Amino acid sequence: MKCYTVDAFTDKVFAGNPAAVCILNKWIPKELMQNIAIENNLSETAFAVKTPNAYHLRWFTPGGEIDLCGHATLATAFVLSTFYECDKSEFVFTTLSGKLTVTKVENMFEMNFPSITIKKYPLSGKMIEALGNIVPMETYIGRDLVFVFEKEEQVRSLHPDFEKLKALDEGLGVFVTAMGEQTDFVARAFWPKLDVNEDPVCGSMYCNLIPYWSKKLGKPAMVAYQLSKRGGTVYCVDKNERVLISGFASLYAISELQISE
């Protein structure tokens, strides 16, 4: 089985968010996919099987299967367009989050994802402690917790306590964001509950943040930057019930997995 390692949301290796991608002829056991994800030790390993009109796509973190992942979807579209169906510019995926479409526009990949509505939520002392005793301006919740800060530097220099984030009752992931200095907004993503302390560039996070910042800034098209150590640029468009999340991708490695079912 071939396994492709792709850096998503960047046009050069050693930046963006690395994802592993396996294109299968048929499904292998879930336990084996989980073990591959654990062995890869990346924030996401994607598995895809071709169906008559689409690809069935699943995502695994080292901590388990997840219902939505942006950077591994982008990476999968990159692999398909580069090695499997070079003449195609649009890929349709059936997933736990419904139908997702990725369109190749020149060298960029544009993902059409569902918009996620977040609502205001009371800030607790436990949350403040978990964030490193830094108090955000606003707190929201959807599937995940979202904390909005006043300045970009607060997001950049944040040192959360991952064990305390993991112990919070609310939210699967934890996102922090602020208005950007060079871009429209900046963000970081933490997933200690899925054994990924910080996700370098988290595509699904922008399903939450694009509607918020579009309303806040009064414009549908924006550029965001993820302030992780690796960094990554995300091109965003708010389409009301959908969001467009775009970025580049760069191939790091192709490996041959030495495993059996």
Residue, then its C-alpha position, 0 to 999 in steps of 0.5 A: m500500500k502506498c502512503y503519500t505525505v503531503d504538506a497542505f496549505t503551503d507551496k513548500v515542504f516543511a511548512g503547512n500541515p502534513a497529512a498522510v494519504c492512502i488511496l485504497n482499492k477496497w476498505i481495510p479493517k478500521e482497526l488497521m486504519q487506526n494503527i496506520a494513523i497511530e504509526n504515522n503520528l501525524s494529526e491526520t491520515a486519510f483513506a479513500v476508496k473510489t465509488p462510481n461517482a465519487y470517492h469515499l473519504r475517511w480521516f483518522t487522528p492518532g486518537g480516533e476517527i473524526d467527522l471532518c478534516g480540511h487539510a487531509t481532504l486538500a491533501t487527498a485531492f492533491v494526490l488524486s490530481t497528481f497521481y491517479e486522475c491527472d485530467k480531473s479538476e474536481f473531486v467529490f468526496t462522500t464523508l461523515s460530514g456529507k458531500l464535500t467538493v474540492t476543485k483545482v484552480e491552477n495550482m490551488f485547491e478550493m474546498n467547499f465545506p459546510s458552514i458551522t454556526i457557533k454561539k456565545y458561551p460563558l467563560s469559566g475559570k477552568m477555561i482561563e487556566a487552561l489557556g495559560n491565564i490569558v482572558p479572551m474577549e469572547t467565547y463561543i461554542g459549536r462542536d468545538l470551543v472558540f476563543v477570540f482575543e484582542k490582538e494577534e500577539q496574544v494568539r501567537s504567544l499563547h502557551p495553553d496547558f494541554e492537560k487542562l484543555k483536555a480536561l474541559d467538559e466542553g468542546l472537542g477542539v479548542f480554537v483561538t483567533a484574533m484580527g490579523e496584522q498582515t492578514d484579515f485574521v489569525a488562528r491556532a487550533f488545539w486537539p489534545k482530546l484527540d492526542v494532537n496538542e496543536d494542529p499546524v493548519c486546521g482546515s475544519m476550524y475555518c468552517n467556524l471562523i469564516p462565518y464569524w470573521s466575515k460578519k465581523l469584518g463585513k466582507p465575504a473573501m478573506v485571507a487567514y494565517q495560522l500562527s503555528k510553528r510551521g505556519g500556513t496561509v488559508y484563503c477563505v470565502d463565506k457562502n452563507e451555508r457553505v464556506l470555500i477554504s483554499g490553499f496550496a499543497s506540496l508533496y513531501a514523501i511517497s512510502e510503501l507500507q509493509i503491512s498485511e491485513 
